[in-house]
Amino acid sequence: MSKRELAFWNLLQSESVLTLAMADSGGSWSAPVLYVAELLNDRPVLYFLSSPNSRHIKNLLPNGAAAASVYANYCGDWQAIRGLQMEGFISVVGQEDSAHWQSLYFARFPEVAEIINSPQSEQQQKISVAFAKAGYYCFSPSRICATDNSQQFASRQQWDFS
């Protein structure tokens, strides 16, 4: 499957915030994270940094099940609403894949790498320390539903990656 065959791929590449959703004993919860996506064996994988102590990581189900979404900014035209709703699994990126993951992530977000590697202020130093403690994770969608109102109101396309 080529990237051109995946209508959702351009949206994944043009946006940068992934909203993760899960539920725990305290109720439902969502959290926005910066992500970078790649195709591995014809399957999308979205990498992100997060604190291992964050609610959306600490309270994952044992199988890592989660939902996620990515949406283009709303520009005042309801027919321009485009977005992805996904279900899948969050897992820790293995040490053997961390160099690859970091090269993708920091190429997309060089400003994050700059803060981590060369903090310029006291605030950036605090951020750098927090990033040093962050975990590397990936969200692997098992299903993606794309909404594109420019095609038709409530128009949806679906891909399954089970």
DSSP file (Angstrom, degrees, kcal/mol; ACC not computed):
  #  RESIDUE AA STRUCTURE BP1 BP2  ACC     N-H-->O    O-->H-N    N-H-->O    O-->H-N    TCO  KAPPA ALPHA  PHI   PSI    X-CA   Y-CA   Z-CA
    1    1 A M              0   0    0      0, 0.0     2,-0.1     0, 0.0    41,-0.1   0.000 360.0 360.0 360.0 123.6    0.0    0.0    0.0
    2    2 A S    >>  -     0   0    0      1,-0.1     3,-0.9    40,-0.0     4,-0.6  -0.479 360.0-112.4 -87.9 162.0    1.5    3.3   -1.1
    3    3 A K  G >4 S+     0   0    0      1,-0.3     3,-0.9     2,-0.2     6,-0.3   0.834 118.0  60.4 -60.2 -32.2    1.2    6.6    0.8
    4    4 A R  G 34 S+     0   0    0      1,-0.2    -1,-0.3     5,-0.1     6,-0.1   0.811  99.3  56.0 -66.7 -28.6   -0.9    7.9   -2.1
    5    5 A E  G <4 S+     0   0    0     -3,-0.9     2,-1.0     1,-0.1    -1,-0.2   0.656  93.6  77.3 -75.7 -14.9   -3.4    5.1   -1.5
    6    6 A L    X<  -     0   0    0     -3,-0.9     3,-2.1    -4,-0.6     4,-0.5  -0.799  63.7-169.4-100.5  97.1   -3.9    6.2    2.0
    7    7 A A  T 3  S+     0   0    0     -2,-1.0     4,-0.4     1,-0.3     3,-0.3   0.729  85.3  58.6 -59.9 -22.1   -6.1    9.3    1.9
    8    8 A F  T 3> S+     0   0    0      1,-0.2     4,-2.2     2,-0.1    -1,-0.3   0.667  84.3  82.8 -80.0 -15.8   -5.4   10.0    5.6
    9    9 A W  H <> S+     0   0    0     -3,-2.1     4,-2.1    -6,-0.3     5,-0.2   0.885  86.9  51.7 -61.8 -43.2   -1.6   10.2    5.1
   10   10 A N  H  > S+     0   0    0     -4,-0.5     4,-1.8    -3,-0.3    -1,-0.2   0.885 110.6  49.4 -62.2 -37.8   -1.5   13.9    3.9
   11   11 A L  H  > S+     0   0    0     -4,-0.4     4,-1.6    -3,-0.2    -1,-0.2   0.915 109.2  52.0 -67.2 -41.8   -3.5   14.9    7.0
   12   12 A L  H  < S+     0   0    0     -4,-2.2    -2,-0.2     1,-0.2    -1,-0.2   0.883 113.9  44.6 -59.5 -37.5   -1.2   13.0    9.3
   13   13 A Q  H  < S+     0   0    0     -4,-2.1    -1,-0.2    -5,-0.2    -2,-0.2   0.783 112.9  49.7 -78.5 -27.5    1.8   14.8    7.7
   14   14 A S  H  < S+     0   0    0     -4,-1.8     2,-0.2    -5,-0.2    -2,-0.2   0.702 106.6  59.3 -87.8 -18.5    0.3   18.2    7.7
   15   15 A E     <  -     0   0    0     -4,-1.6    57,-0.1    -5,-0.1     3,-0.1  -0.585  56.4-168.1-104.6 169.8   -0.8   18.3   11.4
   16   16 A S        +     0   0    0     -2,-0.2    19,-1.6     1,-0.1     2,-0.5   0.451  58.3  83.0-138.4  -4.1    1.3   17.9   14.5
   17   17 A V  E     -A   34   0A   0     17,-0.2     2,-0.5    54,-0.2    54,-0.4  -0.933  50.5-169.3-114.7 123.8   -1.0   17.4   17.5
   18   18 A L  E     -A   33   0A   0     15,-3.1    15,-2.5    -2,-0.5     2,-0.7  -0.925  12.5-148.7-105.3 126.6   -2.4   14.0   18.4
   19   19 A T  E     -AB  32  69A   0     50,-2.8    50,-1.7    -2,-0.5     2,-0.3  -0.886  13.4-157.8 -99.7 117.5   -5.2   13.9   21.0
   20   20 A L  E     -AB  31  68A   0     11,-3.1    11,-2.2    -2,-0.7     2,-0.4  -0.727   8.1-166.6 -93.2 142.1   -5.0   10.6   23.0
   21   21 A A  E     +AB  30  67A   0     46,-3.3    46,-2.5    -2,-0.3     2,-0.3  -0.987  17.1 147.7-132.7 141.6   -8.1    9.4   24.8
   22   22 A M  E     -A   29   0A   0      7,-2.5     7,-2.5    -2,-0.4     2,-0.4  -0.942  32.1-128.7-156.0 173.5   -8.6    6.8   27.4
   23   23 A A  E     +A   28   0A   0     -2,-0.3     5,-0.2     5,-0.2     2,-0.2  -0.990  25.5 167.5-132.9 143.5  -10.7    5.9   30.4
   24   24 A D  E >   -A   27   0A   0      3,-2.5     3,-1.9    -2,-0.4    36,-0.0  -0.714  58.6 -72.5-136.9-170.3   -9.7    4.9   33.9
   25   25 A S  T 3  S+     0   0    0      1,-0.3     3,-0.1    -2,-0.2    -2,-0.0   0.727 130.8  57.1 -63.3 -19.8  -11.4    4.5   37.3
   26   26 A G  T 3  S-     0   0    0      1,-0.3    -1,-0.3     3,-0.0     2,-0.3   0.552 118.7-104.9 -85.8  -8.8  -11.5    8.3   37.5
   27   27 A G  E <   -A   24   0A   0     -3,-1.9    -3,-2.5     2,-0.0    -1,-0.3  -0.796  61.2 -17.6 120.1-162.9  -13.4    8.6   34.2
   28   28 A S  E     +A   23   0A   0     -2,-0.3     2,-0.3    -5,-0.2    -5,-0.2  -0.468  59.7 179.3 -81.6 152.8  -12.6    9.7   30.7
   29   29 A W  E     -A   22   0A   0     -7,-2.5    -7,-2.5    -2,-0.1     2,-0.3  -0.995  12.3-169.6-153.4 146.4   -9.5   11.6   29.9
   30   30 A S  E     -A   21   0A   0     -2,-0.3    -9,-0.2    -9,-0.2    25,-0.1  -0.976   3.4-172.7-137.3 156.1   -7.8   13.1   26.8
   31   31 A A  E     -A   20   0A   0    -11,-2.2   -11,-3.1    -2,-0.3     2,-0.4  -0.984  18.9-133.7-149.1 133.1   -4.3   14.6   26.3
   32   32 A P  E     +A   19   0A   0      0, 0.0     2,-0.3     0, 0.0   -13,-0.2  -0.711  29.2 173.5 -87.3 139.0   -2.7   16.4   23.4
   33   33 A V  E     -A   18   0A   0    -15,-2.5   -15,-3.1    -2,-0.4     2,-0.2  -0.984  35.0-111.0-139.1 149.8    0.8   15.4   22.3
   34   34 A L  E     -A   17   0A   0     -2,-0.3    15,-0.5   -17,-0.2     2,-0.3  -0.595  45.5-176.3 -74.4 143.2    3.1   16.3   19.5
   35   35 A Y  E     -C   48   0A   0    -19,-1.6     2,-0.4    -2,-0.2    13,-0.2  -0.930  26.7-154.5-139.2 162.2    3.7   13.4   17.1
   36   36 A V  E     -C   47   0A   0     11,-1.5    11,-3.1    -2,-0.3     2,-0.3  -0.991  22.0-151.1-132.5 140.8    5.5   12.3   14.0
   37   37 A A  E     +C   46   0A   0     -2,-0.4     2,-0.3     9,-0.2     9,-0.2  -0.839  17.8 169.1-116.4 149.2    4.2    9.5   11.8
   38   38 A E  E     -C   45   0A   0      7,-2.1     7,-2.4    -2,-0.3     2,-0.6  -0.968  34.0-114.3-145.6 163.1    5.7    6.9    9.5
   39   39 A L  E     -C   44   0A   0     -2,-0.3     2,-0.5     5,-0.2     3,-0.1  -0.893  28.6-175.6 -99.0 125.7    4.5    3.8    7.7
   40   40 A L  E >  S-C   43   0A   0      3,-3.3     3,-1.2    -2,-0.6    -2,-0.0  -0.980  75.9 -17.7-120.7 117.3    6.0    0.6    8.9
   41   41 A N  T 3  S-     0   0    0     -2,-0.5    -1,-0.2     1,-0.3    -2,-0.0   0.918 129.2 -52.5  52.4  47.0    5.1   -2.5    6.9
   42   42 A D  T 3  S+     0   0    0      1,-0.2    -1,-0.3   -41,-0.1    -3,-0.0   0.655 119.4 109.7  65.0  18.8    2.1   -0.6    5.3
   43   43 A R  E <   -C   40   0A   0     -3,-1.2    -3,-3.3     2,-0.0    -1,-0.2  -0.980  69.4-121.4-123.5 136.2    0.8    0.4    8.8
   44   44 A P  E     -C   39   0A   0      0, 0.0     2,-0.4     0, 0.0    -5,-0.2  -0.519  26.1-172.2 -74.1 143.3    0.9    3.9   10.2
   45   45 A V  E     -C   38   0A   0     -7,-2.4    -7,-2.1    -2,-0.2     2,-0.5  -0.997   8.2-156.7-134.2 131.2    2.8    4.4   13.5
   46   46 A L  E     -CD  37 139A   0     93,-2.5    93,-3.2    -2,-0.4     2,-0.3  -0.947   9.8-157.3-114.4 119.3    2.6    7.7   15.4
   47   47 A Y  E     +CD  36 138A   0    -11,-3.1   -11,-1.5    -2,-0.5     2,-0.3  -0.720  18.6 164.3 -97.4 143.5    5.5    8.5   17.8
   48   48 A F  E     -CD  35 137A   0     89,-2.4    89,-2.7    -2,-0.3     2,-0.3  -0.988  32.0-123.5-152.8 160.0    5.3   10.9   20.7
   49   49 A L  E     + D   0 136A   0    -15,-0.5     2,-0.3    -2,-0.3    87,-0.2  -0.805  37.7 156.8 -99.9 145.2    7.0   11.9   23.9
   50   50 A S  E     - D   0 135A   0     85,-1.9    85,-3.6    -2,-0.3   -17,-0.0  -0.981  45.6 -94.2-161.9 159.2    5.2   11.9   27.3
   51   51 A S    >   -     0   0    0     -2,-0.3     3,-1.9    83,-0.2     6,-0.2  -0.605  27.1-137.5 -74.3 133.2    5.8   11.7   31.0
   52   52 A P  T 3  S+     0   0    0      0, 0.0    -1,-0.1     0, 0.0    82,-0.1   0.719 106.7  55.4 -61.8 -17.7    5.6    8.1   32.3
   53   53 A N  T 3  S+     0   0    0      4,-0.1     2,-0.1     5,-0.1    -2,-0.0   0.402  81.3 116.1 -94.6   1.5    3.6    9.7   35.2
   54   54 A S  S X> S-     0   0    0     -3,-1.9     4,-3.3     1,-0.1     3,-1.1  -0.371  75.5-119.7 -69.8 151.9    1.0   11.3   33.0
   55   55 A R  H 3> S+     0   0    0      1,-0.3     4,-1.8     2,-0.2    -1,-0.1   0.881 111.8  56.1 -60.4 -39.7   -2.5   10.1   33.4
   56   56 A H  H 34 S+     0   0    0      1,-0.2    -1,-0.3     2,-0.2   -25,-0.1   0.679 118.5  33.4 -71.7 -15.3   -2.8    9.0   29.8
   57   57 A I  H X4 S+     0   0    0     -3,-1.1     3,-1.3    -6,-0.2    -2,-0.2   0.806 116.5  52.2-100.6 -46.7    0.2    6.8   30.2
   58   58 A K  H 3< S+     0   0    0     -4,-3.3    -3,-0.2     1,-0.3    -2,-0.2   0.845 114.1  43.0 -59.4 -36.3   -0.1    5.6   33.8
   59   59 A N  T 3< S+     0   0    0     -4,-1.8    -1,-0.3    -5,-0.3   -36,-0.1   0.081  78.7 135.9-106.2  24.0   -3.6    4.4   33.5
   60   60 A L    <   -     0   0    0     -3,-1.3     6,-0.1     1,-0.1    -3,-0.1  -0.380  64.3-102.7 -63.5 148.6   -3.5    2.6   30.2
   61   61 A L    >   -     0   0    0      4,-0.6     3,-2.5     1,-0.1    -1,-0.1  -0.329  40.0-100.8 -62.3 157.4   -5.2   -0.7   30.1
   62   62 A P  T 3  S+     0   0    0      0, 0.0    -1,-0.1     0, 0.0    -2,-0.1   0.805 126.0  50.7 -54.1 -30.0   -2.8   -3.6   30.3
   63   63 A N  T 3  S-     0   0    0      2,-0.0    -2,-0.0    28,-0.0    -3,-0.0   0.465 113.8-118.4 -88.2   0.0   -3.1   -4.1   26.5
   64   64 A G    <   +     0   0    0     -3,-2.5    26,-2.6     1,-0.2    24,-0.1   0.590  49.9 171.8  79.2  10.1   -2.4   -0.4   25.8
   65   65 A A  E     + E   0  89A   0     24,-0.2    -4,-0.6    22,-0.1     2,-0.3  -0.269   8.1 147.7 -59.9 136.4   -5.8    0.2   24.2
   66   66 A A  E     - E   0  88A   0     22,-2.1    22,-2.4   -44,-0.1     2,-0.3  -0.967  39.0-128.7-157.4 166.3   -6.5    3.9   23.5
   67   67 A A  E     -BE  21  87A   0    -46,-2.5   -46,-3.3    -2,-0.3     2,-0.3  -0.854  26.8-177.9-117.0 159.3   -8.3    6.1   21.0
   68   68 A A  E     -BE  20  86A   0     18,-2.4    18,-3.2    -2,-0.3     2,-0.3  -0.980   9.1-163.1-152.7 160.5   -6.8    9.1   19.3
   69   69 A S  E     -BE  19  85A   0    -50,-1.7   -50,-2.8    -2,-0.3     2,-0.4  -0.995   7.2-166.7-148.1 153.9   -7.7   11.9   16.9
   70   70 A V  E     - E   0  84A   0     14,-1.8    14,-3.1    -2,-0.3     2,-0.4  -0.991  17.0-178.8-137.2 129.3   -6.0   14.4   14.6
   71   71 A Y  E     - E   0  83A   0    -54,-0.4    12,-0.2    -2,-0.4   -54,-0.2  -0.983  26.9-121.0-133.7 144.7   -7.9   17.4   13.1
   72   72 A A        -     0   0    0     10,-2.2    10,-0.2    -2,-0.4   -57,-0.1  -0.489  50.3 -87.3 -73.4 150.8   -7.1   20.2   10.8
   73   73 A N        -     0   0    0     -2,-0.1     2,-0.3     1,-0.1    -1,-0.1  -0.329  43.9-114.3 -59.6 138.7   -7.6   23.7   12.2
   74   74 A Y        -     0   0    0      1,-0.1    -1,-0.1    -3,-0.1     4,-0.1  -0.613  29.5-173.5 -75.9 131.1  -11.1   25.0   11.7
   75   75 A C        -     0   0    0     -2,-0.3    -1,-0.1     2,-0.3     3,-0.1   0.092  56.7 -86.8-117.0  22.7  -11.1   28.0    9.4
   76   76 A G  S    S+     0   0    0      1,-0.1     2,-0.5     2,-0.0     3,-0.1   0.519 102.4 101.9  88.9   4.6  -14.8   29.1    9.6
   77   77 A D    >   -     0   0    0      1,-0.1     3,-2.5     2,-0.0    -2,-0.3  -0.931  55.5-161.2-125.6 106.3  -16.0   26.8    6.9
   78   78 A W  G >  S+     0   0    0     -2,-0.5     3,-1.3     1,-0.3    71,-0.2   0.781  91.9  63.0 -59.6 -25.8  -17.8   23.7    8.1
   79   79 A Q  G 3  S+     0   0    0      1,-0.3    -1,-0.3    -3,-0.1    73,-0.1   0.629  95.8  60.7 -74.0 -10.6  -17.3   22.0    4.7
   80   80 A A  G <  S+     0   0    0     -3,-2.5     2,-0.3    69,-0.2    -1,-0.3   0.397  72.6 127.2 -94.6   3.3  -13.5   22.2    5.3
   81   81 A I    <   +     0   0    0     -3,-1.3    68,-2.7    -4,-0.2    69,-0.4  -0.451  31.9 168.1 -64.8 123.8  -13.7   20.1    8.5
   82   82 A R  E     + F   0 148A   0     -2,-0.3   -10,-2.2   -10,-0.2     2,-0.3  -0.999   6.3 139.0-136.8 138.4  -11.2   17.2    8.1
   83   83 A G  E     -EF  71 147A   0     64,-2.3    64,-2.9    -2,-0.4     2,-0.4  -0.994  39.6-120.6-169.3 171.1  -10.0   14.8   10.7
   84   84 A L  E     -EF  70 146A   0    -14,-3.1   -14,-1.8    -2,-0.3     2,-0.5  -0.984  12.8-165.6-125.5 132.2   -9.0   11.3   11.8
   85   85 A Q  E     -EF  69 145A   0     60,-2.7    60,-2.9    -2,-0.4     2,-0.4  -0.974  22.6-177.8-113.2 131.2  -10.6    9.3   14.5
   86   86 A M  E     -EF  68 144A   0    -18,-3.2   -18,-2.4    -2,-0.5     2,-0.4  -0.950  23.6-163.6-134.8 147.8   -8.5    6.3   15.5
   87   87 A E  E     +EF  67 143A   0     56,-2.0    55,-3.2    -2,-0.4    56,-1.9  -0.976  41.6 103.1-123.1 146.9   -8.5    3.3   17.8
   88   88 A G  E     -EF  66 141A   0    -22,-2.4   -22,-2.1    -2,-0.4     2,-0.4  -0.878  59.5 -59.7 178.1-147.2   -5.4    1.4   18.5
   89   89 A F  E     -EF  65 140A   0     51,-1.6    51,-2.9    -2,-0.3     2,-0.5  -0.984  24.6-145.0-138.7 140.4   -2.7    0.7   21.0
   90   90 A I  E     + F   0 139A   0    -26,-2.6     2,-0.3    -2,-0.4    49,-0.2  -0.882  28.3 168.7-102.1 134.5    0.0    2.7   22.8
   91   91 A S  E     - F   0 138A   0     47,-2.3    47,-2.5    -2,-0.5     2,-0.3  -0.958  38.6 -98.9-140.5 161.6    3.3    1.0   23.6
   92   92 A V  E     - F   0 137A   0     -2,-0.3     2,-0.5    45,-0.2    45,-0.3  -0.599  40.1-118.2 -76.8 137.8    6.8    2.0   24.8
   93   93 A V        -     0   0    0     43,-2.8    43,-0.2    -2,-0.3     5,-0.1  -0.673  35.5-117.7 -77.1 127.1    9.3    2.4   22.0
   94   94 A G    >>  -     0   0    0     -2,-0.5     3,-1.8     1,-0.1     4,-0.5  -0.256  17.1-114.7 -65.4 152.0   12.1   -0.1   22.5
   95   95 A Q  G >4 S+     0   0    0      1,-0.3     3,-1.1     2,-0.2     4,-0.5   0.839 115.6  61.7 -54.3 -36.8   15.6    1.0   23.2
   96   96 A E  G 34 S+     0   0    0      1,-0.2    -1,-0.3     2,-0.1     4,-0.2   0.722 110.0  40.6 -66.0 -20.4   16.7   -0.6   19.9
   97   97 A D  G <> S+     0   0    0     -3,-1.8     4,-2.5     1,-0.1    -1,-0.2   0.391  87.7  95.4-105.1   1.0   14.4    1.8   18.0
   98   98 A S  H <X S+     0   0    0     -3,-1.1     4,-2.9    -4,-0.5     5,-0.2   0.867  81.3  52.5 -66.7 -36.7   15.0    4.9   20.0
   99   99 A A  H  > S+     0   0    0     -4,-0.5     4,-2.1     2,-0.2    -1,-0.2   0.925 113.0  45.2 -64.4 -42.8   17.7    6.4   17.6
  100  100 A H  H  > S+     0   0    0     -4,-0.2     4,-1.9     2,-0.2    -2,-0.2   0.939 114.5  48.7 -62.7 -48.0   15.4    6.0   14.6
  101  101 A W  H  X S+     0   0    0     -4,-2.5     4,-2.8     1,-0.2     5,-0.2   0.930 111.7  49.0 -58.3 -48.9   12.4    7.4   16.6
  102  102 A Q  H  X S+     0   0    0     -4,-2.9     4,-2.9     1,-0.2     5,-0.3   0.885 107.6  54.4 -62.1 -39.6   14.4   10.4   17.8
  103  103 A S  H  X S+     0   0    0     -4,-2.1     4,-1.1    -5,-0.2    -1,-0.2   0.910 113.5  42.4 -63.0 -40.5   15.8   11.2   14.3
  104  104 A L  H  X S+     0   0    0     -4,-1.9     4,-1.5     2,-0.2    -2,-0.2   0.943 118.0  45.3 -67.0 -48.4   12.2   11.4   12.9
  105  105 A Y  H  X S+     0   0    0     -4,-2.8     4,-2.2     1,-0.2    -2,-0.2   0.931 115.7  43.6 -65.1 -48.9   10.8   13.3   15.9
  106  106 A F  H  < S+     0   0    0     -4,-2.9    -1,-0.2     1,-0.2     7,-0.2   0.724 108.9  58.3 -76.4 -19.8   13.5   15.9   16.2
  107  107 A A  H  < S+     0   0    0     -4,-1.1    -1,-0.2    -5,-0.3    -2,-0.2   0.864 113.2  40.6 -69.8 -35.7   13.7   16.4   12.5
  108  108 A R  H  < S+     0   0    0     -4,-1.5    -2,-0.2     1,-0.2    -1,-0.2   0.829 127.8  32.6 -79.3 -32.6   10.0   17.4   12.6
  109  109 A F    >X  +     0   0    0     -4,-2.2     4,-1.5    -5,-0.2     3,-1.1  -0.576  64.6 158.9-124.3  68.3   10.3   19.4   15.8
  110  110 A P  H 3> S+     0   0    0      0, 0.0     4,-2.4     0, 0.0     5,-0.1   0.787  73.7  64.4 -62.9 -25.8   13.8   20.9   15.8
  111  111 A E  H 3> S+     0   0    0      2,-0.2     4,-1.7     1,-0.2     5,-0.1   0.836 101.5  50.2 -66.1 -31.4   12.6   23.5   18.4
  112  112 A V  H <> S+     0   0    0     -3,-1.1     4,-2.3     2,-0.2    -1,-0.2   0.922 110.3  49.1 -70.0 -45.0   12.1   20.7   20.9
  113  113 A A  H  X S+     0   0    0     -4,-1.5     4,-3.0    -7,-0.2     5,-0.3   0.894 109.2  53.8 -59.8 -40.0   15.6   19.3   20.2
  114  114 A E  H  X S+     0   0    0     -4,-2.4     4,-2.8     1,-0.2    -1,-0.2   0.914 109.5  46.8 -62.9 -43.9   17.0   22.8   20.7
  115  115 A I  H  < S+     0   0    0     -4,-1.7    -1,-0.2     2,-0.2    -2,-0.2   0.913 115.8  46.0 -64.3 -42.0   15.3   23.3   24.1
  116  116 A I  H  < S+     0   0    0     -4,-2.3    -2,-0.2     1,-0.2    -1,-0.2   0.932 122.9  33.6 -65.8 -45.8   16.5   19.8   25.2
  117  117 A N  H  < S+     0   0    0     -4,-3.0    -2,-0.2     1,-0.2    -3,-0.2   0.789 134.7  18.8 -85.2 -29.4   20.1   20.2   24.0
  118  118 A S  S  < S-     0   0    0     -4,-2.8    -1,-0.2    -5,-0.3    -2,-0.2  -0.471  71.7-168.7-143.3  66.9   20.7   24.0   24.5
  119  119 A P        -     0   0    0      0, 0.0    -4,-0.1     0, 0.0    -3,-0.1  -0.356   2.1-168.2 -61.6 135.9   18.2   25.5   27.0
  120  120 A Q        +     0   0    0     -2,-0.0     2,-0.3     0, 0.0    -5,-0.0   0.552  63.6  31.0-103.6 -11.6   18.5   29.3   26.9
  121  121 A S  S  > S-     0   0    0      1,-0.1     4,-2.1     0, 0.0     5,-0.1  -0.867  85.7-101.8-140.0 171.8   16.5   30.3   29.9
  122  122 A E  H  > S+     0   0    0     -2,-0.3     4,-1.9     2,-0.2     5,-0.1   0.903 123.3  51.7 -62.5 -40.5   15.6   29.0   33.4
  123  123 A Q  H  > S+     0   0    0      1,-0.2     4,-2.1     2,-0.2    -1,-0.2   0.921 109.5  49.0 -62.4 -44.3   12.2   28.0   32.0
  124  124 A Q  H  > S+     0   0    0      1,-0.2     4,-2.7     2,-0.2    -1,-0.2   0.846 107.2  56.2 -66.1 -32.7   13.8   26.1   29.1
  125  125 A Q  H  X S+     0   0    0     -4,-2.1     4,-2.2     2,-0.2    -1,-0.2   0.908 107.6  48.4 -63.7 -40.9   16.2   24.4   31.6
  126  126 A K  H  X S+     0   0    0     -4,-1.9     4,-2.1     2,-0.2    -2,-0.2   0.911 112.5  48.4 -63.5 -42.0   13.2   23.1   33.5
  127  127 A I  H  X S+     0   0    0     -4,-2.1     4,-2.7     2,-0.2    -2,-0.2   0.910 109.7  53.0 -63.8 -42.2   11.6   21.9   30.3
  128  128 A S  H  X S+     0   0    0     -4,-2.7     4,-2.1     1,-0.2    -2,-0.2   0.905 108.8  49.2 -60.1 -43.3   14.9   20.2   29.3
  129  129 A V  H  X S+     0   0    0     -4,-2.2     4,-0.9     2,-0.2    -1,-0.2   0.912 111.7  49.4 -62.6 -42.9   15.0   18.3   32.6
  130  130 A A  H >< S+     0   0    0     -4,-2.1     3,-0.7     1,-0.2     4,-0.5   0.913 110.3  50.1 -63.9 -42.8   11.3   17.2   32.1
  131  131 A F  H >< S+     0   0    0     -4,-2.7     3,-1.2     1,-0.2    -1,-0.2   0.869 103.3  60.3 -63.7 -35.6   12.0   16.0   28.6
  132  132 A A  H 3< S+     0   0    0     -4,-2.1    -1,-0.2     1,-0.3    -2,-0.2   0.790 108.3  45.1 -62.1 -26.1   15.0   14.1   29.8
  133  133 A K  T << S+     0   0    0     -4,-0.9    -1,-0.3    -3,-0.7    -2,-0.2   0.494  92.5 113.6 -92.9  -5.6   12.6   12.1   32.0
  134  134 A A    <   -     0   0    0     -3,-1.2     2,-0.3    -4,-0.5   -83,-0.2  -0.244  61.9-129.8 -69.1 153.8   10.1   11.6   29.3
  135  135 A G  E     -D   50   0A   0    -85,-3.6   -85,-1.9   -43,-0.0     2,-0.5  -0.727  14.5-125.2 -99.2 154.6    9.2    8.3   27.8
  136  136 A Y  E     +D   49   0A   0     -2,-0.3   -43,-2.8   -43,-0.2     2,-0.3  -0.887  39.1 170.9-101.6 126.6    9.2    7.5   24.1
  137  137 A Y  E     -DF  48  92A   0    -89,-2.7   -89,-2.4    -2,-0.5     2,-0.4  -0.843  21.8-150.5-131.9 163.4    5.9    6.0   23.0
  138  138 A C  E     -DF  47  91A   0    -47,-2.5   -47,-2.3    -2,-0.3     2,-0.6  -0.997   8.2-147.2-136.1 146.7    4.0    5.0   19.8
  139  139 A F  E     -DF  46  90A   0    -93,-3.2   -93,-2.5    -2,-0.4   -49,-0.2  -0.963  14.8-165.7-108.1 121.6    0.4    4.8   18.9
  140  140 A S  E     - F   0  89A   0    -51,-2.9   -51,-1.6    -2,-0.6   -95,-0.2  -0.910  15.0-141.4-110.5 105.1   -0.4    2.1   16.4
  141  141 A P  E     - F   0  88A   0      0, 0.0   -53,-0.3     0, 0.0     3,-0.1  -0.398  20.9-176.2 -67.9 137.7   -3.8    2.5   14.9
  142  142 A S  E    S+     0   0A   0    -55,-3.2    19,-3.3     1,-0.4     2,-0.3   0.602  81.2  19.5 -99.2 -20.6   -5.9   -0.7   14.3
  143  143 A R  E     -GF 160  87A   0    -56,-1.9   -56,-2.0    17,-0.2     2,-0.4  -0.985  64.5-169.5-148.4 138.5   -8.6    1.4   12.7
  144  144 A I  E     -GF 159  86A   0     15,-2.5    15,-2.5    -2,-0.3     2,-0.5  -0.998   1.9-169.2-128.1 129.7   -8.7    4.9   11.2
  145  145 A C  E     -GF 158  85A   0    -60,-2.9   -60,-2.7    -2,-0.4     2,-0.5  -0.983  11.8-155.0-116.2 124.7  -11.8    6.7   10.1
  146  146 A A  E     -GF 157  84A   0     11,-2.9    11,-1.7    -2,-0.5     2,-0.5  -0.862   2.6-159.5-103.6 130.8  -11.3    9.9    8.1
  147  147 A T  E     +GF 156  83A   0    -64,-2.9   -64,-2.3    -2,-0.5     2,-0.3  -0.918  15.9 169.2-105.7 132.2  -13.9   12.6    8.1
  148  148 A D  E >>  - F   0  82A   0      7,-1.6     3,-1.5    -2,-0.5     4,-1.1  -0.784  14.5-174.7-145.3  97.3  -13.9   15.1    5.2
  149  149 A N  T 34 S+     0   0    0    -68,-2.7   -69,-0.2    -2,-0.3   -67,-0.1   0.641  80.7  72.8 -69.6 -13.5  -16.9   17.4    4.9
  150  150 A S  T 34 S+     0   0    0    -69,-0.4    -1,-0.3     1,-0.2     3,-0.1   0.775 101.2  45.3 -70.7 -22.9  -15.6   18.8    1.6
  151  151 A Q  T <4 S-     0   0    0     -3,-1.5     2,-0.3     1,-0.4    -2,-0.2   0.892 138.1 -39.3 -80.3 -45.0  -16.6   15.5    0.0
  152  152 A Q  S >< S-     0   0    0     -4,-1.1     3,-2.2   -73,-0.1    -1,-0.4  -0.875  75.1 -76.7-177.9 146.9  -20.0   15.3    1.7
  153  153 A F  T 3  S+     0   0    0      1,-0.3     3,-0.1    -2,-0.3    -4,-0.1  -0.346 120.2   2.7 -57.9 131.6  -21.4   16.1    5.2
  154  154 A A  T 3  S+     0   0    0      1,-0.2    -1,-0.3    -2,-0.0     2,-0.3   0.744  91.5 167.7  61.3  26.0  -20.3   13.4    7.6
  155  155 A S    <   -     0   0    0     -3,-2.2    -7,-1.6    -7,-0.2     2,-0.4  -0.536  10.7-176.0 -70.1 131.8  -18.4   11.7    4.8
  156  156 A R  E     -G  147   0A   0     -2,-0.3     2,-0.4    -9,-0.2    -9,-0.2  -0.991  20.0-169.1-137.0 141.8  -16.2    8.9    6.2
  157  157 A Q  E     -G  146   0A   0    -11,-1.7   -11,-2.9    -2,-0.4     2,-0.4  -0.937  17.4-154.8-120.3 148.6  -13.6    6.6    4.9
  158  158 A Q  E     -G  145   0A   0     -2,-0.4     2,-0.4   -13,-0.2   -13,-0.2  -0.972  13.2-172.8-133.1 143.3  -12.2    3.7    7.0
  159  159 A W  E     -G  144   0A   0    -15,-2.5   -15,-2.5    -2,-0.4     2,-0.4  -0.997  11.0-155.0-129.1 135.9   -9.0    1.6    7.0
  160  160 A D  E     +G  143   0A   0     -2,-0.4   -17,-0.2   -17,-0.2   -18,-0.1  -0.939  13.6 178.0-112.7 134.5   -8.4   -1.4    9.2
  161  161 A F              0   0    0    -19,-3.3   -18,-0.2    -2,-0.4    -1,-0.1  -0.145 360.0 360.0-124.2  35.3   -4.9   -2.5   10.2
  162  162 A S              0   0    0    -20,-0.3    -1,-0.1     0, 0.0   -20,-0.1   0.505 360.0 360.0 -77.1 360.0   -5.6   -5.5   12.4
